Amino acid sequence: MAVYYTYMVLCSDSSLYTGYTDDLVRRVRAHNSGKGAKYTRSRRPVRLVYWEKFSTKQQAMQREYAIKQWPRRQKLQLLSEEQRECL
């Protein structure tokens, strides 16, 4: 059974990037090698700070879209207290 993720990474400039993938480790490596999203290429290194698991790609993509519409404040509320302290 396939697993998909919606995730957030913290970029070196303290911005947050949200995406979806079927392999978290590979995707974070891609972001950090400059082969990920155009947004993260100039904001390396990135650090994985949040993820959610879904059973379909469509669910992961819908959640990604929803989170991308949120203001930064709301995205930070999604993170745990320990993670927010690192920001």
N, C-alpha and C positions, 0 to 999 in steps of 0.2 A: 504494500500500500504506500503510495506516494505521500510525502510530507512537504508542505510549503511553509515558509516563514515570512512574516512581515517584521522588519527589523529597523532599528535606529542606530546610527553610529555618531559618535562625537568626533568632530573634525578638529584639526590642530588650531583653527581660529575660533574654537568654542561654538561653532554652529552645529546644528543637528541635521543629519541627512536620513531620510526614510526611504526604504526600498523593500522589495520582496525577492525571494530566492527559494531554491529547493536545496541549497547547500550553504549554510552559514559560513563555515570555515573557508570554503573556496571563494565566496563572495567578498569577505573581508580581506582576504589575501589579494584579490583582484583590485579592490579599492586601494590598498596600500602599495601595490606595484604600479599604479597609474593606469591600469587597464579596466578600472571600474567605471562608474558614472563620471561624466565630464565635470560635474560639480565638485567631486571629491579629488580630482587630479591635482589641483593646486592647493588642496587643504589637507595634505598628508602629513603625518600618519593619522589614520582614523582608528577609533576604538569602539568595539561593539558594546553598547550600553543597554540595549533592550531588544527583546524579540518575543513574538507570539507564534504559536504553531497552528496550522490549518490543514485540513484534509484535502482541500482543492485549491488550485491555482487562482480560480476566480475569487474565492473568499480572501486569500492573501492580498490580491490586487485591490479588492474593494476596501479592505482595511488600510492598505497603504495610501490609497487615494483619500480616504477620510482623514487620516492623520496628517497628511500633507496640507490639508485645508485649515488645520488648527494653527493658532498663534503659538509662538514659542512657549509662553507661559503654560498653556494647556499640555503641550508635549512634555514639559518638565514635570507636571503633575503626574504624568503616567509613569515616570521613573520612581524607583524606590528611594527612600530617604538616604540610604548609603550611597547610591549612585549620584544623587543630586549634590551631595557634599563634595564629590570629586569634580564637579563642574565649576 
